[in-house]
Amino acid sequence: LGSAARLSTMAESVAALAAALLLLAVSQQGCEDIYRLTCVWHSDLNIRGCSYYGYRGCIQNCHYCITNQGPDECGQMKCAALCAKQDGSECLTNFKALCDIALEEQFKVNTTGGGTAYTCDVNCNSSGRLAPSSLLLLLLGVLWMPSLSLPLPSMPSPSSGRWRYAVGFAVLAMSATMLQGCGCVEPTAHLEWRPDGDSFNQRTERMVDGIWRGIPSWIWHPHLESEDYQCVTMHSNGFCEVWTMHEWNCGEHDFGVCKCHEIATNGNYCKAWSCHALEADQQICELRRDDDGETVSCWYSPFHMNWDVYDALLERQSGGALTTGETVYRWWSYGSAWSADLGRRLEADQEAALIGDYLAYLEKWNTTALQTELQHAGLPTKAADASRRLQTSTLDWPPLFAYNPAARHVHFWWGDVCIVNGDNTMIARRTCARWREIETEIQMCRCKTENYNGKSCAEWTCEERDVGLFSVLFRTKQSIDQYTLGVEFESYRCTGYDIDGNCQSWEGDIESLEEVEWSKCFCPPSGCQSQDAVWLCDEWELPKTRDLFYEGHIGGLIAFIFAECFCSCLFFKADEAGDALLVASVASWCGGLILLPFLVLTYGFYGFLFCGGFFWFIRIMGCCCLIATTIKIPKYERPSNKVRMQRGASKILGRGGSRSIQPGEVKEPEPSNEPTNETNNVNA
């Protein structure tokens, strides 16, 4: 029986070892596959009801969102569907609405039989290809290895050299973080205007109804982003129809082109326009490998954007090294045929050639998308008929393929640095020594209110659209506000007019889920509505204070609760005499007073109530008990506070050398037989 038991144990051990090896092989499978770990949710948009961190973490467990053929948007939809189902009913409901829109607009095609079909078989109620994560495989392996004992690494002792090395490395890392960006010179403000502090606190929700809600980001002062816009093409009716945008600060440098694609009914101003820009990070990163593993190191390196750089980057992208799906057509140029040219006609032959080629390309690329665009513009759905009718109408700008991430997985070189985006950074880490991220930004604006004289727009709004992985869910002209959170909305209003009724200065209120921006703009006295006119803007931004129990705050709240517990744990050593209670109260009050300003400044009044309210109640009750204990001791029996602190500390530390004196234990002084001075005086 004993031999049989030993054989059984050995068999289990061998099976467990085999399972461990299999587990290791599966978890390491595809380590050199650069497309495997390419699923990332870097969108500024979030689906309503979906966990901010949980949903993104689930997305990262999917594999092959990008393949060697390019982004697999159908696979992205399936991954997003499965993660939405795991996140709850509200998340799944809102995802399904976005998924249905995406299927209709992005995957619906015409069949040869005259019907329609979908090129993606995603089930919007839940479907996906979530790859089993290493943690899940490890858990399964542990369940199958009951008899396998693996040694665990022990923590280094504080006196070991490795521990001192780790501490030194942490100090250096903190120093590097504090010194990051020292080489950058902050932009200079164009205006003397500065945002009002009280109003900014209300906008960022640091102060709501007179209650302080804290600053978890610990960013106290707004950061400045300087902006300028320059008109490059005038419409024949006297307003600017094409202009450049230029924005910069120490973190990023943007440049792009804005074009009017719809003019007002009276023809006096632009009613709708869109902007396409490239946003360049002002840092270069590299992957460093050593004995401890891999780390990404980044440092400040300026990359100034202007028209020449913007044009060159788009030329590189359209020349085969695409990152945002642009094509060989120079739709971003100032004089492209797709800006609003009502009243500013091209020559007939030139117009027919340019627009005809453009529509022929669109028809070849995606017939359904072309028909949708033509219907939106009120044009015939046949390319030839639409080309003739475009003399009095126009397509929206930028064109559809500016949104389509057809080859964002491909990076290209700019000198000795790879130009990447949020989609292909993981790929570039394996193939590039250094890289810089340059993202695409698309903004759509529309006038909401006309000025009283009909000469200009009085109020307008702008909305940013995503480009990249999972943007297929948001790439639509339909309103999706009811399904999403985090989209940046910009509201502007004109604050000053010239003598002709044209807007000369304006103010902007920009708000998203993460931050609030406040801008003011003006144009010089030379005027806004002229060729080469320049408009100058200052934009100040601050992070927004989120709800107390926002997922990003959980770690900080737990840390403060742990610190409060540590400061108050000595109350468990309290005694009836009050000596240990005195020490515990002093220690808890000192620790609490040190934590108090940090807690209130970080998480506000409600954070104080949640993290510290209970512990401050304990402190107050401890003081009341200490006072009651002290009152019970007659005054002539009370030792000094110094003595009580010493005895209390000895009790808390477990030392028995000192003992507190209980009430009634102090003996009355015995009468002395020696004569006193008073008796001697009387006898005398």
C-alpha positions in Angstrom: 0.0 0.0 0.0 2.8 2.4 0.8 4.6 1.7 -2.5 1.3 2.3 -4.4 0.9 5.6 -2.5 4.4 6.7 -3.4 3.9 5.7 -7.0 0.7 7.7 -7.1 2.4 10.7 -5.6 5.2 10.5 -8.1 2.7 10.2 -11.0 0.9 13.3 -9.8 4.2 15.1 -9.5 5.2 14.1 -13.1 1.8 15.2 -14.4 2.0 18.5 -12.5 5.5 19.1 -13.9 4.3 18.3 -17.4 1.3 20.7 -16.9 3.7 23.4 -15.7 5.9 23.0 -18.8 2.8 23.0 -21.1 1.6 26.1 -19.3 4.9 27.8 -19.8 5.0 26.9 -23.5 1.5 28.2 -24.0 2.1 31.4 -22.1 5.3 32.1 -24.1 3.7 31.1 -27.4 4.2 33.9 -29.9 6.6 36.0 -27.9 8.3 37.1 -31.0 5.0 37.8 -32.9 4.9 41.6 -33.1 1.2 41.5 -34.0 0.0 39.5 -31.0 -0.1 42.2 -28.4 -1.6 45.0 -30.5 -5.0 45.4 -28.9 -5.1 48.7 -27.0 -7.9 51.1 -26.2 -6.3 54.5 -26.4 -9.5 56.3 -27.5 -10.6 59.5 -25.7 -14.1 58.1 -25.9 -15.6 55.7 -23.4 -18.8 53.7 -23.8 -21.4 54.6 -21.2 -21.7 52.1 -18.5 -18.3 50.4 -19.2 -15.7 50.4 -16.6 -12.9 52.9 -17.4 -10.1 50.5 -16.3 -11.8 47.2 -16.5 -13.0 47.6 -20.1 -9.6 48.7 -21.2 -7.9 45.9 -19.4 -10.2 43.4 -21.1 -9.4 44.9 -24.5 -5.7 44.4 -23.8 -6.3 40.6 -23.3 -7.5 40.4 -26.9 -4.9 39.5 -29.5 -4.2 40.4 -33.2 -6.2 43.6 -33.5 -3.6 44.3 -36.1 -2.3 41.7 -38.5 0.4 41.7 -41.2 -2.4 42.7 -43.6 -3.4 45.8 -41.5 -5.9 46.5 -38.7 -8.7 43.9 -38.4 -11.6 46.1 -37.6 -14.1 43.2 -37.6 -11.9 41.4 -35.0 -11.8 44.6 -33.0 -15.6 44.7 -33.0 -15.7 41.1 -31.7 -13.3 41.8 -29.0 -15.2 44.9 -27.9 -18.5 42.9 -27.9 -17.2 40.2 -25.6 -15.7 42.8 -23.2 -19.0 44.8 -23.2 -20.9 41.6 -22.2 -18.5 41.0 -19.4 -18.8 44.6 -18.1 -22.6 44.5 -17.5 -26.0 45.2 -19.1 -25.7 49.0 -19.5 -22.3 48.7 -21.2 -23.6 46.0 -23.5 -26.7 48.0 -24.4 -24.8 51.1 -25.4 -22.1 49.1 -27.2 -24.9 47.3 -29.2 -26.2 50.7 -30.4 -22.7 51.7 -31.6 -22.0 48.3 -33.1 -25.3 48.4 -35.1 -24.3 51.9 -36.5 -20.8 50.6 -37.4 -22.2 47.6 -39.2 -24.6 49.7 -41.3 -22.0 52.3 -42.2 -18.7 50.5 -42.3 -19.5 46.8 -43.2 -22.6 46.9 -45.4 -21.9 46.2 -49.1 -24.0 45.7 -52.2 -24.2 42.2 -53.6 -24.3 41.2 -57.2 -27.9 40.1 -56.9 -29.0 43.6 -56.0 -29.2 43.0 -52.3 -27.0 43.9 -49.4 -24.7 42.0 -47.0 -22.3 42.5 -44.2 -18.6 41.8 -44.4 -18.3 41.3 -40.6 -20.0 38.5 -38.8 -19.9 40.1 -35.3 -22.7 39.5 -32.9 -23.4 42.9 -31.3 -24.9 41.2 -28.3 -21.6 39.4 -27.5 -19.0 37.7 -29.6 -15.3 37.9 -29.5 -12.0 36.3 -29.7 -10.7 37.1 -26.2 -7.4 35.2 -25.9 -6.9 33.3 -22.6 -4.6 35.5 -20.6 -1.5 34.2 -18.9 -3.0 34.8 -15.5 -6.0 32.6 -16.4 -3.7 29.9 -17.6 -1.6 30.2 -14.5 -4.7 29.8 -12.4 -5.7 26.7 -14.3 -2.2 25.3 -13.9 -2.3 25.9 -10.1 -5.5 24.0 -9.9 -3.9 21.1 -11.6 -0.8 21.1 -9.5 -1.8 20.3 -5.9 1.4 18.3 -5.1 3.9 20.6 -6.8 5.9 22.8 -4.4 7.7 25.8 -6.1 10.2 27.9 -4.2 9.1 31.6 -3.9 11.7 34.4 -4.0 12.3 36.1 -0.7 12.2 39.8 -0.3 15.7 41.3 0.2 16.5 42.5 3.6 16.8 46.3 4.2 20.5 45.8 4.8 21.2 44.0 1.6 23.0 45.6 -1.3 20.2 44.9 -3.7 17.7 46.7 -1.5 20.0 49.8 -1.3 20.3 49.6 -5.1 16.6 49.5 -5.5 16.1 52.5 -3.2 18.8 54.4 -5.1 17.2 53.6 -8.4 13.8 54.9 -7.1 15.4 58.2 -6.0 17.0 58.6 -9.4 13.7 57.8 -11.1 11.9 60.4 -9.0 14.6 63.0 -9.8 14.3 62.3 -13.5 10.6 62.7 -13.3 10.9 66.0 -11.6 13.5 67.2 -14.1 11.5 66.0 -17.1 11.0 68.7 -19.6 13.5 71.1 -18.1 14.7 71.9 -21.7 11.4 73.2 -22.8 10.5 76.9 -22.7 6.8 77.5 -21.9 4.9 79.4 -24.6 4.3 83.1 -24.2 0.7 84.3 -23.8 -0.7 86.4 -26.6 -3.2 88.2 -24.4 -3.0 89.8 -21.0 -6.1 87.9 -20.0 -5.9 85.2 -17.4 -8.8 82.9 -16.3 -10.6 83.8 -13.1 -9.6 81.3 -10.4 -13.0 81.0 -8.8 -14.7 80.5 -12.2 -12.1 77.9 -13.2 -12.6 76.0 -9.9 -16.3 75.8 -10.7 -15.7 74.7 -14.2 -13.2 72.0 -13.2 -15.6 71.0 -10.3 -13.0 71.5 -7.7 -15.6 73.6 -5.9 -19.3 72.6 -6.2 -22.0 74.5 -4.3 -19.4 75.9 -2.0 -17.9 72.5 -1.1 -14.3 71.7 -1.8 -13.9 68.5 -3.8 -10.1 68.3 -4.0 -7.4 68.1 -6.7 -6.4 64.5 -7.2 -4.0 65.4 -10.0 -2.1 67.9 -7.8 -2.0 70.3 -10.7 -2.7 73.7 -9.1 -2.2 76.2 -11.9 -3.5 76.0 -15.5 -1.2 75.2 -18.3 -1.0 77.5 -21.4 -1.4 76.3 -25.0 -0.7 79.0 -27.5 -2.6 79.0 -30.8 -2.7 80.9 -34.0 -4.7 80.6 -37.2 -4.0 82.1 -40.6 -6.4 82.5 -43.5 -4.8 81.1 -46.7 -7.8 81.2 -49.1 -10.7 83.7 -49.3 -14.1 83.0 -50.7 -15.4 85.2 -53.4 -18.1 86.4 -50.9 -15.5 87.9 -48.7 -15.0 85.4 -45.9 -12.2 83.0 -45.2 -12.8 79.4 -46.4 -9.4 77.7 -45.8 -7.1 78.4 -42.9 -4.3 76.8 -41.0 -4.3 75.9 -37.3 -1.1 75.9 -35.2 -1.1 74.9 -31.5 1.9 74.3 -29.2 3.1 73.8 -25.6 5.8 71.8 -24.0 4.0 68.5 -24.4 2.8 68.6 -28.0 3.0 70.6 -31.2 0.0 70.6 -33.7 -0.4 71.8 -37.2 -3.3 71.3 -39.6 -5.7 72.7 -42.2 -9.3 73.7 -41.7 -11.8 74.0 -44.6 -15.3 75.3 -45.0 -17.5 72.7 -46.5 -20.9 74.4 -46.1 -21.7 78.1 -46.3 -24.7 79.9 -44.8 -27.9 80.3 -46.8 -27.3 84.0 -47.3 -23.7 83.3 -48.4 -22.1 85.7 -45.9 -20.2 83.3 -43.7 -19.1 79.7 -43.3 -21.7 77.5 -41.6 -19.8 74.2 -41.2 -16.1 73.4 -41.4 -13.7 70.6 -40.4 -10.1 70.5 -39.4 -7.4 67.8 -40.0 -4.2 68.1 -37.9 -1.2 66.1 -36.9 -0.2 66.3 -33.2 3.5 65.6 -32.5 4.7 64.5 -29.1 7.7 66.6 -27.9 9.6 63.5 -26.7 11.5 60.6 -28.2 11.2 57.1 -26.6 13.3 54.0 -26.8 13.2 50.5 -25.4 16.0 49.6 -23.1 16.8 46.0 -22.1 18.9 44.9 -19.2 19.1 42.0 -16.6 16.0 43.3 -14.9 13.9 43.3 -18.0 12.6 45.9 -20.5 11.8 49.6 -19.7 10.7 52.4 -22.0 12.7 55.6 -21.5 11.6 59.0 -22.9 13.2 62.4 -23.0 12.3 65.8 -24.2 13.1 66.5 -27.9 11.4 69.3 -29.7 9.6 68.7 -33.0 8.2 71.9 -34.5 5.2 71.5 -36.8 4.5 73.9 -39.7 3.0 73.6 -43.2 6.2 72.1 -44.7 6.5 69.4 -42.0 2.7 68.7 -42.1 2.7 68.4 -45.9 5.9 66.2 -45.9 4.4 63.9 -43.3 1.2 63.4 -45.2 3.2 62.9 -48.4 5.1 60.2 -46.7 1.9 58.6 -45.4 0.2 58.7 -48.8 3.3 57.4 -50.5 2.8 53.9 -49.1 4.0 54.4 -45.5 0.6 55.2 -44.2 -0.4 55.8 -40.6 -3.8 57.3 -41.0 -5.1 55.9 -44.3 -4.5 59.0 -46.5 -4.3 58.3 -50.2 -2.3 59.8 -53.0 -4.9 62.5 -53.5 -3.7 65.7 -51.9 -7.0 66.5 -50.3 -5.1 68.5 -47.5 -3.7 71.1 -49.9 -5.1 74.6 -49.7 -6.7 74.6 -53.2 -8.1 71.0 -53.3 -11.3 70.6 -55.1 -13.2 69.4 -52.1 -13.4 72.7 -50.2 -16.5 74.8 -50.5 -16.2 76.5 -53.8 -19.7 77.9 -54.2 -19.0 81.1 -56.2 -15.3 80.3 -56.5 -15.4 77.9 -59.5 -12.4 76.1 -61.0 -11.9 76.0 -64.7 -14.4 73.6 -66.3 -11.7 71.2 -67.6 -9.7 71.2 -64.4 -12.8 70.8 -62.3 -14.0 67.8 -64.3 -10.6 66.1 -64.2 -10.1 66.6 -60.5 -13.5 65.8 -59.3 -14.0 63.0 -61.8 -10.8 61.2 -60.6 -11.8 61.7 -57.0 -15.2 60.2 -57.5 -13.9 57.3 -59.6 -11.5 56.5 -56.8 -14.2 56.6 -54.2 -16.4 54.4 -56.3 -13.7 51.8 -56.6 -12.7 52.0 -53.0 -16.2 51.7 -51.4 -19.3 52.1 -53.5 -21.6 52.1 -50.5 -19.6 54.8 -48.8 -19.6 56.9 -51.9 -23.4 56.6 -52.3 -23.8 57.6 -48.6 -21.7 60.7 -49.2 -23.5 61.7 -52.4 -26.9 61.3 -50.7 -25.7 63.4 -47.8 -24.7 66.1 -50.3 -27.9 65.8 -52.2 -26.2 64.6 -55.3 -27.0 61.7 -57.7 -25.7 58.4 -56.6 -23.8 57.7 -59.9 -20.3 59.1 -60.0 -20.7 60.6 -63.5 -23.9 62.4 -62.7 -22.5 63.6 -59.4 -19.4 65.1 -61.0 -21.6 67.3 -63.2 -23.7 68.4 -60.3 -20.7 69.3 -58.0 -20.6 72.7 -59.6 -23.2 73.8 -57.0 -22.4 71.5 -54.1 -19.6 69.8 -52.3 -18.7 66.7 -50.3 -17.8 67.0 -46.6 -14.2 67.6 -45.7 -12.0 65.8 -44.8 -13.0 62.9 -47.0 -13.9 59.4 -45.7 -10.5 57.9 -46.0 -9.0 60.4 -43.6 -10.9 58.6 -40.9 -10.1 55.1 -42.1 -7.0 53.6 -40.4 -6.2 51.5 -43.5 -2.5 51.1 -42.6 -1.9 52.7 -39.2 0.2 49.6 -38.3 2.9 50.7 -40.7 5.5 53.2 -39.4 8.1 55.1 -41.3 11.4 56.8 -40.6 12.0 60.5 -40.1 15.8 60.7 -39.9 16.9 58.1 -37.3 13.5 58.1 -35.5 10.4 56.1 -36.3 7.2 58.0 -36.7 4.4 56.0 -34.9 0.9 56.4 -33.5 -1.0 55.0 -30.7 -1.9 51.9 -32.7 1.5 50.7 -33.8 3.7 51.7 -30.8 3.9 48.1 -29.6 5.1 47.0 -33.0 7.6 49.8 -33.2 9.1 48.8 -29.9 10.3 45.6 -31.5 11.4 47.1 -34.8 12.7 50.6 -34.0 15.5 51.8 -31.9 13.7 55.1 -31.2 10.3 56.5 -32.0 8.1 59.6 -31.8 4.3 59.5 -31.7 2.4 61.7 -34.1 -1.3 61.3 -33.9 -4.1 62.4 -36.2 -6.8 64.8 -34.9 -10.1 65.5 -36.8 -12.4 68.2 -35.6 -15.9 69.0 -36.9 -17.5 72.4 -36.3 -20.9 73.9 -37.0 -22.5 77.3 -36.5 -25.5 77.2 -34.1 -26.6 80.9 -33.9 -26.3 83.6 -36.5 -25.4 87.2 -35.6 -28.4 89.6 -35.6 -27.2 91.3 -38.9 -26.6 88.0 -40.7 -23.0 88.9 -41.4 -21.3 86.3 -39.2 -21.8 83.4 -36.8 -22.4 84.3 -33.2 -22.2 80.9 -31.5 -20.7 77.6 -32.8 -19.6 74.2 -31.4 -16.9 71.8 -32.3 -16.4 68.1 -31.7 -13.4 65.9 -32.0 -13.5 62.5 -33.8 -11.2 59.5 -33.2 -8.9 57.8 -35.6 -7.3 54.5 -34.8 -8.0 51.2 -33.2 -11.7 50.7 -32.2 -12.6 54.1 -33.8 -14.8 52.0 -36.1 -17.4 52.2 -33.2 -17.4 56.0 -33.3 -16.7 56.8 -37.0 -20.1 58.2 -37.9 -21.8 61.5 -38.6 -24.7 60.4 -36.4 -25.0 61.8 -32.9 -23.6 59.2 -30.4 -23.6 61.4 -27.3 -26.2 59.2 -25.6 -23.9 56.2 -25.9 -20.5 57.6 -25.1 -18.6 59.6 -22.5 -15.4 61.6 -22.8 -15.8 63.2 -26.2 -14.4 66.7 -26.1 -17.0 69.4 -26.8 -16.1 72.9 -27.6 -18.5 75.8 -27.4 -17.6 79.3 -28.7 -19.3 82.6 -28.7 -18.4 85.9 -30.3 -17.6 88.6 -27.8 -16.8 91.5 -30.2 -17.6 92.7 -33.7 -16.0 95.1 -36.1 -17.9 98.0 -37.8 -18.9 95.6 -40.6 -20.5 93.1 -38.2 -17.8 90.5 -38.5 -16.7 88.7 -35.4 -13.4 90.0 -34.1 -12.9 88.3 -30.7 -14.4 85.2 -29.2 -14.3 83.0 -26.1 -14.3 79.2 -26.0 -15.4 76.8 -23.3 -13.9 73.3 -23.9 -14.8 70.4 -21.7 -14.2 66.7 -21.7 -14.4 63.9 -19.2 -10.8 64.5 -18.1 -10.1 68.2 -18.4 -11.5 71.7 -18.9 -10.1 74.3 -21.2 -10.8 78.0 -21.4 -9.7 80.1 -24.4 -9.9 83.6 -25.7 -9.0 84.8 -29.2 -8.7 88.0 -31.1 -7.6 89.2 -34.5 -5.3 92.3 -34.9 -6.8 95.6 -35.9 -5.9 94.9 -39.6 -9.0 92.7 -39.7 -10.0 89.0 -39.7 -11.6 88.7 -43.1 -8.6 89.1 -45.4 -6.0 87.0 -47.1 -3.2 86.1 -44.6 -5.2 87.4 -41.7 -3.9 85.9 -38.3 -6.1 85.1 -35.3 -4.3 84.7 -32.0 -5.6 82.6 -29.1 -4.6 81.6 -25.5 -6.0 78.4 -24.2 -5.6 77.5 -20.5 -6.4 74.0 -19.3 -6.8 72.2 -16.0 -7.6 68.6 -15.2 -11.2 68.0 -14.1 -12.0 66.6 -10.6 -13.8 63.3 -11.1 -16.2 61.6 -8.7 -14.8 60.5 -5.4 -15.2 56.8 -6.2 -13.9 57.1 -9.7 -11.7 54.1 -10.5 -8.5 56.1 -10.7 -9.0 57.3 -7.1 -9.4 53.9 -5.5 -5.7 53.4 -4.9 -5.2 56.8 -3.3 -8.3 56.4 -1.0 -7.0 53.0 0.2 -3.6 54.5 0.9 -5.1 57.2 3.0 -7.3 54.8 4.9 -4.3 52.6 5.6 -2.3 55.6 6.8 -5.1 56.6 9.2 -5.3 53.0 10.5 -1.6 53.0 11.1 -1.8 56.3 13.0 -4.7 55.1 15.2 -3.7 51.5 15.8 -2.1 52.4 19.2 -5.6 52.9 20.7 -5.8 49.1 21.0 -3.1 49.4 23.7 -5.1 51.8 25.8 -5.3 51.1 29.6 -7.6 52.0 32.4 -5.1 54.4 34.0 -4.9 56.4 30.8 -1.1 56.4 30.4 -1.1 54.3 27.1 -4.2 56.2 26.0 -2.4 59.5 26.3 0.5 58.2 24.1 -2.0 56.8 21.6 -3.9 60.0 21.5 -0.8 62.2 21.0 0.6 59.8 18.3 -2.8 59.6 16.5 -3.4 63.4 16.6 0.1 64.1 15.3 -0.3 61.6 12.4 -3.8 62.8 11.7 -2.8 66.4 11.6 0.0 65.6 9.2 -2.4 63.6 6.9 -5.2 66.1 7.1 -4.0 68.8 4.6 -2.9 66.2 2.1 -6.2 64.4 2.4 -8.4 67.5 2.1 -6.3 69.0 -0.8 -6.4 65.7 -2.7 -9.9 64.4 -2.2 -11.8 67.3 -0.7 -14.4 67.4 2.0 -16.1 64.2 1.0 -12.8 62.4 0.8 -12.0 63.6 4.4 -15.3 62.2 5.6 -14.8 58.9 3.8 -11.2 58.3 4.7 -10.7 60.2 7.9 -14.1 60.8 9.4 -14.2 57.6 11.5 -10.7 58.0 12.7 -11.2 61.6 13.8 -14.3 60.4 15.7 -12.0 57.9 17.5 -9.5 60.6 18.3 -12.2 62.8 19.8 -13.6 60.0 21.8 -10.1 59.1 22.9 -9.6 62.6 24.2 -12.9 62.4 26.1 -11.9 59.1 27.7 -8.5 60.6 28.6 -10.1 63.6 30.2 -12.6 61.4 32.2 -9.7 59.2 33.4 -7.6 62.1 34.5 -10.5 63.7 36.4 -10.9 60.5 38.5 -7.4 60.9 39.8 -7.1 63.5 42.7 -4.9 66.4 41.8 -2.3 65.6 44.4 -2.0 62.1 43.0 -1.6 63.1 39.3 1.8 62.5 37.9 3.3 64.9 35.4 2.5 64.4 31.7 6.1 63.6 31.1 6.0 60.7 33.6 2.7 59.5 32.1 4.1 59.6 28.6 7.1 57.5 29.7 4.9 55.0 31.4 2.5 54.8 28.5 5.3 54.3 26.0 6.7 51.5 28.2 3.3 49.8 28.3 2.8 50.1 24.5 6.3 48.7 23.9 5.5 45.8 26.4 8.1 46.8 29.0 7.2 46.0 32.6 9.8 48.3 34.3 7.2 50.9 35.1 3.8 50.6 36.6 1.1 53.3 36.7 -0.3 54.3 40.0 -3.9 53.6 40.4 -6.2 55.9 42.3 -6.1 55.1 46.1 -2.7 53.5 45.9 -0.8 56.6 47.1 -0.2 56.3 50.8 -0.9 59.1 53.2 2.3 60.5 54.8 3.0 59.1 58.3 3.0 61.6 61.2 6.5 62.5 62.4 7.6 62.7 66.0 10.1 65.3 65.4 9.1 68.8 66.6 8.3 71.3 63.9 9.5 74.8 63.7 6.0 76.0 64.7 6.2 73.9 68.0 9.6 75.2 68.8 8.4 78.7 68.3 5.5 78.2 70.7 7.7 76.6 73.3 10.0 79.5 73.1 
